[in-house]
Amino acid sequence: MDALFIQQNYEKDGCRKRNEGSLMFSGIIEILKAYQNYFLLFTFYFLLFTFYFYKTSIIF
């Protein structure tokens, strides 16, 4: 759902002030849902490279 569409609906209902925090929170949730695959790929590669450098490094 579009964040602007949700905001317009809340303004139409006249309860925008009461739901401002939850509106922002739902927006963050929507962004996380949209980029969930990228976050999973990033964490996977990050763990892979960390393990690789851990095995090949002399310092550790």
C-alpha positions in Angstrom: 0.0 0.0 0.0 1.2 3.5 -0.7 2.1 5.5 2.3 0.6 8.7 0.8 -2.7 6.8 0.3 -2.8 5.7 3.9 -2.0 9.2 5.1 -4.8 10.7 3.1 -7.2 8.2 4.5 -6.2 9.0 8.0 -6.5 12.7 7.3 -10.0 12.1 5.9 -11.1 10.3 9.0 -9.8 13.1 11.2 -7.8 10.8 13.5 -4.4 11.6 12.1 -2.9 13.0 15.3 -3.9 9.9 17.2 -2.4 7.5 14.7 0.7 9.3 13.7 3.1 7.0 15.5 1.5 3.8 14.3 1.4 5.3 10.7 5.2 5.9 10.9 5.7 2.4 12.3 3.6 0.7 9.6 5.7 2.7 7.0 8.9 1.3 8.4 7.3 -2.2 8.4 6.4 -1.8 4.7 9.9 -0.7 3.8 11.3 -3.7 5.6 8.9 -6.0 3.7 10.0 -4.5 0.4 13.7 -4.9 1.0 13.5 -8.2 3.0 15.3 -10.2 0.2 18.1 -7.7 0.0 18.6 -7.8 3.7 18.7 -11.6 3.7 21.3 -11.6 0.8 23.4 -9.0 2.5 23.5 -10.9 5.8 24.3 -14.2 4.0 27.2 -12.7 2.1 28.4 -10.8 5.2 28.5 -14.1 7.2 30.2 -15.9 4.3 33.0 -13.3 3.9 33.5 -13.1 7.7 33.9 -16.8 7.9 36.2 -16.8 4.9 38.5 -14.1 6.3 38.4 -15.8 9.7 39.7 -19.0 8.2 42.3 -17.4 6.0 43.6 -14.7 8.4 46.7 -15.1 10.5 45.6 -12.5 13.0 42.7 -14.6 14.3 
